[in-house]
């Protein structure tokens, strides 16, 4: 656990997409994932289905919530309410979030460019969860657990605008054989993957991998 460094996840949202596109980590192209018990920064970029920045200038705040595993539900042609992820078919009242971060208007950049976002120099907002926050998530003794994440805003007039929701994976930090620097997110390796290690290469750290199937490691590990 660290009080300084944090896993940085560039979370991209696409509003009004058909079919719905859950938020994804721009750096991996996959659902976001992080280690339990580590600081996590969700750097948020919100775009429409044409790739244009959604204007957030009318928001009083932006909120990021983490829930128990959510079941996909139908999404009406609106960004109001609790779609597209819900524990029951839409419309419904969501469960209480396990974790929540509210970002005030003063810390929101109303519009960004797609180029600046992709280069990592622009973002709409940053939702910061502390190591104590993520440590409170219970994985039921499993090496990883599926949760749900939603992002919504509240306008000055009291209207709730839901920009997206989807899965987020949390990995148990204690599953690491050698401590992994906490600014690196977990990685899933597909089945039947071969890992190559260059001879005479000194490894400063190792990374826990999750494999469903068979795996083969080739090469020479000089130091682990």
C-alpha positions as MATLAB code, in Angstrom:
seq = 'XXXXXXXXXXXXXXXXXXXXXXXXXXXXXXXXXXXXXXXXXXXXXXXXXXXXXXXXXXXXXXXXXXXXXXXXXXXXXXXXXXXXXXXXXXXXXXXXXXXXXXXXXXXXXXXXXXXXXXXXXXXXXXXXXXXXXXXXXXXXXXXXXXXXXXXXXXXXXXXXXXXXXXXXXXXXXXXXXXXXXXXXXXXXXXXXXXXXXXXXXXXXXXXXXXXXXXXXXXXXXXXX';
ca = [
       0.000    0.000    0.000;
       1.263    3.457   -0.830;
       0.240    6.916    0.250;
       1.845    8.487   -2.811;
       1.734    6.620   -6.123;
      -1.506    5.444   -7.704;
      -2.751    3.224  -10.484;
      -3.825    5.611  -13.252;
      -6.725    4.405  -15.409;
      -7.747    6.477  -18.434;
     -11.456    5.707  -18.465;
     -13.177    6.515  -21.764;
     -16.972    6.804  -21.952;
     -19.121    6.870  -25.080;
     -22.617    8.272  -24.557;
     -25.744    7.319  -26.526;
     -23.910    4.521  -28.327;
     -25.966    1.763  -29.936;
     -25.354   -0.867  -28.735;
     -24.117    0.590  -25.417;
     -20.330    0.698  -25.008;
     -19.229    0.180  -21.383;
     -16.434    2.431  -20.085;
     -13.000    1.049  -20.959;
      -9.364    1.666  -20.114;
      -7.941    3.560  -23.086;
      -4.446    2.185  -22.437;
      -5.530   -1.473  -22.590;
      -8.786   -1.382  -24.559;
     -10.296   -3.585  -21.842;
     -12.562   -3.145  -18.844;
     -10.797   -1.196  -16.081;
      -8.962   -3.214  -13.424;
      -6.965   -2.399  -10.320;
      -5.373   -3.935   -7.235;
      -7.332   -3.994   -3.986;
      -5.649   -1.861   -1.320;
      -3.983    0.553   -3.754;
      -4.623    4.182   -4.646;
      -6.519    4.453   -7.935;
      -7.015    7.519  -10.158;
      -9.747    7.273  -12.791;
      -8.918    9.882  -15.445;
     -12.180   10.429  -17.273;
     -12.849   11.332  -20.899;
     -16.481   11.554  -22.067;
     -17.323   11.548  -25.783;
     -20.380   11.076  -27.970;
     -20.643    8.291  -30.545;
     -19.074   10.579  -33.179;
     -15.971   11.045  -31.032;
     -16.767   14.611  -29.982;
     -16.283   15.769  -26.410;
     -19.518   15.946  -24.419;
     -19.948   19.437  -22.960;
     -20.014   19.249  -19.150;
     -20.302   22.983  -18.500;
     -23.817   22.606  -17.061;
     -22.746   20.237  -14.280;
     -22.675   21.063  -10.594;
     -20.659   17.884  -10.017;
     -19.594   14.597  -11.578;
     -19.839   11.383   -9.571;
     -18.102    8.018   -9.945;
     -19.657    5.075   -8.080;
     -18.485    1.497   -7.610;
     -21.228   -1.055   -6.979;
     -21.494   -4.803   -6.471;
     -21.488   -6.719   -9.760;
     -24.184   -5.182  -11.961;
     -26.272   -7.022  -14.524;
     -26.681   -5.317  -17.912;
     -30.185   -3.995  -18.465;
     -31.914   -2.390  -21.450;
     -30.972    1.201  -22.206;
     -33.638    3.630  -23.407;
     -32.786    6.385  -25.874;
     -31.815    8.815  -23.131;
     -28.923    9.553  -20.836;
     -31.257    9.958  -17.871;
     -31.622    7.445  -15.068;
     -29.598    4.367  -14.208;
     -28.913    2.827  -17.628;
     -27.289    0.829  -19.090;
     -26.299   -1.211  -16.008;
     -28.726   -2.177  -13.297;
     -29.427   -5.053  -10.929;
     -32.942   -5.125  -12.421;
     -34.433   -4.185  -15.788;
     -34.613   -0.439  -16.374;
     -36.041    1.658  -14.826;
     -35.008    0.884  -11.284;
     -33.404    2.428   -8.246;
     -29.721    1.487   -8.008;
     -28.263   -0.102   -4.873;
     -26.158    2.004   -2.570;
     -22.615    2.302   -3.967;
     -19.762    0.601   -2.150;
     -17.462    3.504   -3.034;
     -18.232    6.961   -4.348;
     -16.226   10.025   -5.369;
     -17.808   13.392   -6.167;
     -15.906   15.845   -8.371;
     -17.089   19.480   -8.065;
     -17.551   21.722  -11.096;
     -14.374   23.655  -10.293;
     -12.349   20.474  -10.927;
     -14.124   19.557  -14.189;
     -12.796   20.532  -17.615;
     -16.032   21.045  -19.604;
     -14.669   19.997  -23.013;
     -11.505   18.314  -24.238;
     -10.119   17.316  -27.619;
      -9.951   13.701  -28.748;
      -6.333   14.176  -29.758;
      -5.353   15.628  -26.392;
      -7.183   12.809  -24.614;
      -5.476   10.110  -26.669;
      -2.071   11.724  -26.098;
      -2.685   11.743  -22.355;
      -2.547   15.518  -21.920;
      -6.282   16.237  -21.517;
      -9.096   14.793  -19.408;
     -12.500   15.931  -18.168;
     -11.919   15.032  -14.537;
     -10.034   12.748  -12.153;
     -11.783   10.550   -9.571;
      -9.341    9.541   -6.840;
      -9.935    6.494   -4.637;
      -7.522    5.996   -1.749;
      -5.885    2.701   -0.791;
      -8.218    2.577    2.209;
     -11.211    2.895   -0.134;
     -10.151    0.038   -2.384;
      -9.071   -2.095    0.574;
     -12.688   -2.000    1.806;
     -13.861   -3.933   -1.284;
     -14.429   -7.570   -0.342;
     -13.418  -10.268   -2.841;
     -14.922  -13.253   -0.977;
     -11.562  -15.017   -0.874;
     -11.167  -14.949   -4.659;
      -8.048  -13.708   -6.512;
     -10.264  -11.238   -8.395;
     -13.853  -10.067   -8.251;
     -16.161   -8.305  -10.687;
     -17.768   -5.026   -9.630;
     -19.692   -2.350  -11.498;
     -18.771    1.281  -12.128;
     -21.076    4.126  -13.173;
     -20.395    7.765  -13.967;
     -23.098   10.413  -13.742;
     -23.395   14.155  -13.386;
     -25.863   16.435  -11.659;
     -26.801   19.716  -13.310;
     -27.259   22.979  -11.437;
     -30.989   22.484  -12.010;
     -30.983   19.111  -10.267;
     -31.143   16.856  -13.347;
     -29.170   13.604  -13.211;
     -27.237   12.718  -16.375;
     -25.823    9.184  -16.559;
     -22.879    8.964  -18.948;
     -22.171    5.255  -18.715;
     -21.628    2.171  -16.641;
     -19.971   -1.203  -16.905;
     -17.701   -3.791  -15.310;
     -14.559   -3.138  -13.289;
     -12.273   -5.898  -12.008;
     -10.558   -5.797   -8.629;
      -7.567   -8.079   -8.008;
      -6.355   -9.213   -4.603;
      -2.991   -7.603   -3.865;
      -1.906  -10.543   -1.731;
      -1.989  -12.779   -4.808;
       1.285  -11.251   -6.013;
       4.301  -13.510   -5.620;
       6.660  -10.516   -5.781;
       5.362   -7.064   -4.967;
       4.211   -5.250   -8.081;
       4.653   -1.469   -8.201;
       1.205   -0.075   -7.493;
       1.138    2.203  -10.516;
       0.799   -0.802  -12.829;
      -2.669   -2.274  -13.333;
      -3.317   -6.047  -13.367;
      -3.075   -7.894  -16.677;
      -5.089  -10.879  -17.914;
      -3.214  -13.245  -20.213;
      -5.252  -15.341  -22.693;
      -5.075  -19.114  -22.524;
      -2.295  -20.947  -24.401;
       0.004  -17.910  -24.223;
       3.782  -18.247  -24.450;
       5.834  -15.819  -22.354;
       9.334  -15.097  -23.667;
      12.092  -13.834  -21.375;
      15.367  -12.623  -22.885;
      18.472  -14.496  -21.653;
      20.651  -12.540  -19.203;
      17.880  -10.017  -18.578;
      17.598   -8.936  -14.977;
      14.012   -8.680  -13.767;
      13.419   -5.944  -11.228;
       9.867   -7.051  -10.510;
       7.332   -9.597  -11.656;
       3.676   -9.167  -12.517;
       0.861  -11.439  -11.402;
      -1.039  -12.843  -14.378;
      -4.384  -14.621  -14.551;
      -4.612  -17.458  -17.047;
      -7.599  -19.626  -17.906;
      -6.006  -22.579  -19.681;
      -2.381  -23.603  -20.286;
       0.697  -21.397  -20.241;
       4.319  -22.010  -21.276;
       7.321  -19.920  -20.243;
      10.434  -19.962  -22.449;
      13.782  -18.313  -21.772;
      16.214  -17.921  -18.925;
      15.403  -16.072  -15.721;
      18.693  -14.801  -14.305;
      17.187  -13.065  -11.282;
      13.631  -12.899   -9.941;
];
